[in-house]
Amino acid sequence: MRICMLTTTHRPHDGRIFEKEAKSLAKEHDVTIIAPSDAGGVEENGGVRVVTLRKPASTLLHPVTLWRAFRASLGEECDVIHCHEPDALLLALLLKAVKGRKVVYDIHEHWPSEIPFDLGLPNATALTRFLESLLSPVELLLSRFADAKIAVSESVAERFRGNGTEPVIISNYSVVDLAPPVPKARNSHSVVYMAGNMQLFHGIRECIQALSKVTATFPDVSLTLIGNVREDIGAIAAKTDPRPEITMTGYLPYREMYETLREGSIGLLVFQPDYYNAYIGLPNKLFDYMLCGLPVVASDFPEIRKVVGEAECGVLVEPTDPGAIAEAIIYLMEHPEEARRMGENGRRAVLERYNWGEMEGRLLRVYQGIEEDGSA
């Protein structure tokens, strides 16, 4: 089959869309990704054709991106549109009506809470609640017309149960082949935090404050931030006293990211409960930390708790409390054998259970079902 993966907000080489789903599907199908970028163009990468659309400088001009995405999709000869956001779903359904294409809806987020947050609206206000009450039924209605649905976790899938085709859980587990071996020796006082685009809801402020407290016990502690860092995060670091040693790498490709992670000793994942989507999230960085043998200090949130508890691979904390984060870091540094055991537990759990190989099989079976229906 010919598959067009359509995203209106994610990067062309997004970890889930490109590194996992598109590359897996390309083993059996022809795959094209259409995605916004700073520059337009067409390239072939890893057996996947990538079409990038120049996006406007302002998010207020997002309708321009939608029009460009629709026009590009309309010109693609494909059998299935695999879409990654509610607005991409709307475009895909228009293409279904016009060209008879099948639609797969890939649900990454709890969009009714994510969209108001992305718009900069404060949580739990009347306007935010109104938008959520409007967005949720619209998304559910549109999704009923999708030929297949997949979701990143049970928490995200829950709203869609009993609403047309049942969603298949395809989690953001790690691609094991991309990670280098775990080193025999590490810098035992090096803490890492990874995020594609670091924002305050990732708990970066709390992490910096926590590391400042840790310096009283371990003066040589350092923090490496992997990903694009907002300017205000740098300002927070500059105002912190005592200021821990902080390195900001910027965005790194997958292999470089893993090389940097393996140099650390503890992985941080302290999402803040700023809005519902963050609270129910199951970030792929958790599995990347585990694959690299890092014990984690993580938010005590439902999906994260389930994995960390079952694997016994880290310490769960109240993420809004820098003191609690600092205590967990100090505990792991003061108990290196326990930290090593947790890291080994996490890596073993990824190799045996939380790896992309199982998810790849599920994804390919979703498309086999579409093909067997004689619908593409």
MARTORNU-237395 format. One line per field, with one value per residue (C-alpha): x, y, z. Coordinates in steps of 0.1 Angstrom, whole numbers, padded with zeros to 4 digits. Layout:
N
xx = (X; ...);
yy = (Y; ...);
zz = (Z; ...);
***
This chain:
376
xx = (0000; 0010; 0008; 0009; 0017; 0003; 0013; 0005; 0026; 0054; 0089; 0095; 0119; 0098; 0108; 0074; 0064; 0097; 0121; 0095; 0062; 0073; 0105; 0085; 0058; 0084; 0095; 0062; 0047; 0056; 0056; 0056; 0057; 0042; 0052; 0058; 0094; 0114; 0122; 0103; 0117; 0117; 0142; 0145; 0156; 0157; 0134; 0109; 0100; 0098; 0080; 0085; 0062; 0075; 0056; 0048; 0068; 0038; 0015; -0014; -0009; -0014; -0043; -0017; 0000; -0033; -0039; -0004; -0008; -0041; -0028; 0003; -0018; -0043; -0014; -0001; -0011; -0017; -0042; -0041; -0037; -0022; -0028; -0014; -0035; -0072; -0068; -0048; -0077; -0101; -0080; -0077; -0115; -0119; -0095; -0115; -0146; -0130; -0106; -0119; -0087; -0086; -0078; -0057; -0059; -0028; -0037; -0005; -0021; -0052; -0058; -0088; -0063; -0032; -0046; -0056; -0022; -0005; -0025; -0011; -0043; -0040; -0053; -0086; -0101; -0137; -0123; -0101; -0129; -0152; -0126; -0121; -0158; -0160; -0129; -0136; -0169; -0157; -0126; -0147; -0171; -0144; -0126; -0158; -0151; -0115; -0109; -0085; -0073; -0041; -0032; 0000; -0013; -0044; -0050; -0051; -0072; -0098; -0120; -0123; -0135; -0169; -0166; -0164; -0133; -0115; -0080; -0049; -0023; 0010; 0033; 0064; 0088; 0125; 0141; 0167; 0190; 0197; 0212; 0249; 0260; 0259; 0293; 0310; 0318; 0299; 0303; 0283; 0273; 0260; 0222; 0205; 0171; 0159; 0130; 0125; 0114; 0119; 0092; 0085; 0058; 0087; 0098; 0131; 0128; 0122; 0152; 0176; 0164; 0168; 0203; 0212; 0202; 0222; 0254; 0255; 0261; 0278; 0295; 0305; 0270; 0261; 0229; 0228; 0197; 0192; 0169; 0159; 0159; 0137; 0156; 0137; 0150; 0186; 0175; 0162; 0196; 0215; 0195; 0198; 0222; 0243; 0241; 0248; 0269; 0245; 0252; 0226; 0232; 0203; 0184; 0204; 0197; 0188; 0223; 0239; 0212; 0218; 0256; 0250; 0225; 0249; 0274; 0250; 0242; 0205; 0177; 0151; 0115; 0096; 0066; 0045; 0007; 0001; -0026; -0043; -0023; 0010; -0005; -0015; 0015; 0039; 0069; 0092; 0122; 0114; 0121; 0152; 0166; 0158; 0174; 0206; 0207; 0199; 0179; 0151; 0137; 0102; 0068; 0045; 0018; -0004; 0012; 0048; 0041; 0029; 0061; 0086; 0068; 0067; 0103; 0117; 0139; 0138; 0123; 0089; 0086; 0062; 0074; 0064; 0087; 0124; 0134; 0118; 0136; 0169; 0164; 0158; 0190; 0211; 0197; 0208; 0242; 0247; 0236; 0255; 0248; 0211; 0212; 0231; 0205; 0176; 0194; 0199; 0163; 0152; 0174; 0163; 0126; 0131; 0150; 0124; 0091; 0091; 0108; 0096; 0098; 0065; 0048; 0061; 0042; 0010; 0013; 0019; -0011; -0033; -0023; -0027; -0063; -0069; -0054; -0074; -0106; -0100; -0102; -0070);
yy = (0000; 0036; 0055; 0092; 0102; 0137; 0159; 0196; 0203; 0176; 0178; 0158; 0135; 0132; 0101; 0084; 0094; 0090; 0069; 0043; 0042; 0054; 0032; 0002; 0007; 0012; -0025; -0035; -0004; 0028; 0056; 0094; 0119; 0154; 0177; 0214; 0227; 0259; 0251; 0232; 0204; 0167; 0141; 0103; 0091; 0056; 0043; 0070; 0099; 0131; 0162; 0193; 0223; 0258; 0269; 0305; 0323; 0329; 0302; 0325; 0317; 0279; 0279; 0286; 0254; 0235; 0247; 0238; 0203; 0197; 0208; 0186; 0156; 0161; 0158; 0126; 0093; 0072; 0046; 0056; 0089; 0083; 0115; 0127; 0156; 0165; 0191; 0166; 0142; 0167; 0171; 0134; 0129; 0156; 0136; 0104; 0121; 0135; 0107; 0076; 0073; 0053; 0071; 0060; 0083; 0082; 0097; 0110; 0133; 0141; 0169; 0187; 0196; 0199; 0225; 0251; 0247; 0251; 0283; 0297; 0296; 0290; 0257; 0252; 0285; 0289; 0295; 0264; 0243; 0256; 0248; 0213; 0207; 0219; 0201; 0167; 0159; 0173; 0150; 0120; 0127; 0130; 0099; 0078; 0081; 0068; 0033; 0026; 0043; 0038; 0054; 0059; 0046; 0033; 0067; 0084; 0057; 0056; 0084; 0065; 0032; 0023; 0051; 0034; 0012; 0004; 0020; -0003; 0007; 0014; 0029; 0050; 0023; 0025; 0013; -0010; -0012; 0026; 0026; 0019; -0006; 0006; 0018; -0001; 0031; 0064; 0098; 0090; 0126; 0135; 0140; 0142; 0155; 0150; 0167; 0177; 0212; 0219; 0239; 0248; 0220; 0196; 0207; 0222; 0250; 0224; 0203; 0233; 0242; 0206; 0203; 0235; 0217; 0187; 0207; 0210; 0172; 0166; 0199; 0183; 0174; 0184; 0186; 0180; 0193; 0175; 0193; 0227; 0250; 0281; 0313; 0318; 0284; 0297; 0328; 0306; 0288; 0321; 0333; 0301; 0303; 0282; 0275; 0239; 0231; 0229; 0219; 0225; 0204; 0216; 0191; 0159; 0131; 0098; 0082; 0113; 0116; 0080; 0087; 0116; 0098; 0069; 0094; 0103; 0084; 0095; 0103; 0130; 0129; 0153; 0165; 0190; 0185; 0218; 0202; 0169; 0157; 0161; 0142; 0111; 0112; 0082; 0100; 0080; 0095; 0072; 0041; 0058; 0063; 0027; 0014; 0033; 0017; 0049; 0048; 0074; 0101; 0105; 0121; 0099; 0100; 0071; 0058; 0065; 0049; 0017; 0013; 0024; 0003; -0029; -0025; -0013; 0011; 0043; 0066; 0083; 0118; 0147; 0167; 0201; 0198; 0205; 0192; 0158; 0157; 0166; 0139; 0112; 0123; 0123; 0089; 0073; 0090; 0078; 0042; 0035; -0002; 0004; 0029; 0004; -0023; 0000; 0009; -0028; -0035; -0008; -0019; -0055; -0044; -0025; -0054; -0079; -0059; -0022; -0022; -0010; -0045; -0055; -0022; -0026; -0059; -0043; -0014; -0037; -0058; -0027; -0022; -0058; -0056; -0026; -0044; -0076; -0057; -0049; -0012; 0000);
zz = (0000; -0004; 0029; 0035; 0071; 0076; 0106; 0110; 0141; 0145; 0131; 0098; 0117; 0149; 0169; 0168; 0133; 0114; 0135; 0146; 0126; 0091; 0091; 0103; 0077; 0050; 0054; 0037; 0022; 0003; 0029; 0025; 0054; 0049; 0077; 0085; 0087; 0085; 0049; 0022; 0002; -0006; 0005; 0008; 0042; 0056; 0029; 0036; 0014; 0034; 0020; 0042; 0040; 0049; 0080; 0088; 0114; 0137; 0151; 0145; 0108; 0114; 0089; 0062; 0073; 0071; 0036; 0025; 0041; 0024; -0010; -0006; 0005; -0023; -0048; -0032; -0049; -0018; -0004; 0033; 0051; 0086; 0105; 0139; 0151; 0152; 0124; 0103; 0109; 0095; 0064; 0060; 0062; 0035; 0014; 0022; 0009; -0022; -0031; -0012; 0008; 0040; 0073; 0103; 0133; 0155; 0189; 0206; 0232; 0251; 0227; 0245; 0272; 0250; 0226; 0252; 0268; 0234; 0229; 0262; 0281; 0319; 0332; 0349; 0338; 0325; 0290; 0291; 0304; 0276; 0249; 0263; 0264; 0227; 0214; 0229; 0213; 0179; 0180; 0190; 0162; 0136; 0148; 0142; 0105; 0107; 0094; 0122; 0154; 0173; 0206; 0226; 0259; 0276; 0293; 0259; 0243; 0271; 0256; 0223; 0236; 0223; 0197; 0163; 0157; 0189; 0192; 0192; 0218; 0201; 0228; 0223; 0233; 0224; 0192; 0208; 0178; 0179; 0214; 0220; 0248; 0284; 0295; 0323; 0341; 0343; 0358; 0389; 0396; 0361; 0358; 0324; 0312; 0277; 0259; 0222; 0231; 0268; 0284; 0320; 0323; 0319; 0354; 0343; 0369; 0396; 0383; 0384; 0419; 0430; 0416; 0434; 0467; 0457; 0454; 0492; 0493; 0459; 0448; 0414; 0404; 0368; 0347; 0310; 0292; 0258; 0235; 0224; 0255; 0259; 0267; 0300; 0312; 0307; 0327; 0356; 0357; 0358; 0388; 0408; 0437; 0441; 0404; 0394; 0364; 0334; 0298; 0271; 0240; 0218; 0197; 0189; 0164; 0179; 0179; 0193; 0219; 0231; 0232; 0254; 0277; 0283; 0298; 0326; 0358; 0365; 0341; 0352; 0341; 0363; 0343; 0362; 0367; 0348; 0326; 0321; 0291; 0311; 0340; 0320; 0297; 0291; 0275; 0253; 0272; 0301; 0279; 0264; 0299; 0308; 0276; 0285; 0319; 0338; 0371; 0368; 0391; 0378; 0385; 0405; 0377; 0367; 0334; 0346; 0380; 0363; 0343; 0370; 0396; 0375; 0363; 0397; 0378; 0397; 0424; 0421; 0435; 0439; 0409; 0422; 0452; 0443; 0478; 0470; 0436; 0453; 0480; 0453; 0434; 0466; 0475; 0442; 0444; 0480; 0470; 0438; 0439; 0443; 0414; 0393; 0401; 0391; 0358; 0350; 0358; 0334; 0306; 0310; 0310; 0277; 0261; 0271; 0271; 0264; 0230; 0196; 0181; 0197; 0187; 0152; 0149; 0161; 0137; 0107; 0117; 0117; 0081; 0073; 0085; 0063; 0033; 0040; 0041; 0005; 0013; -0001);
***
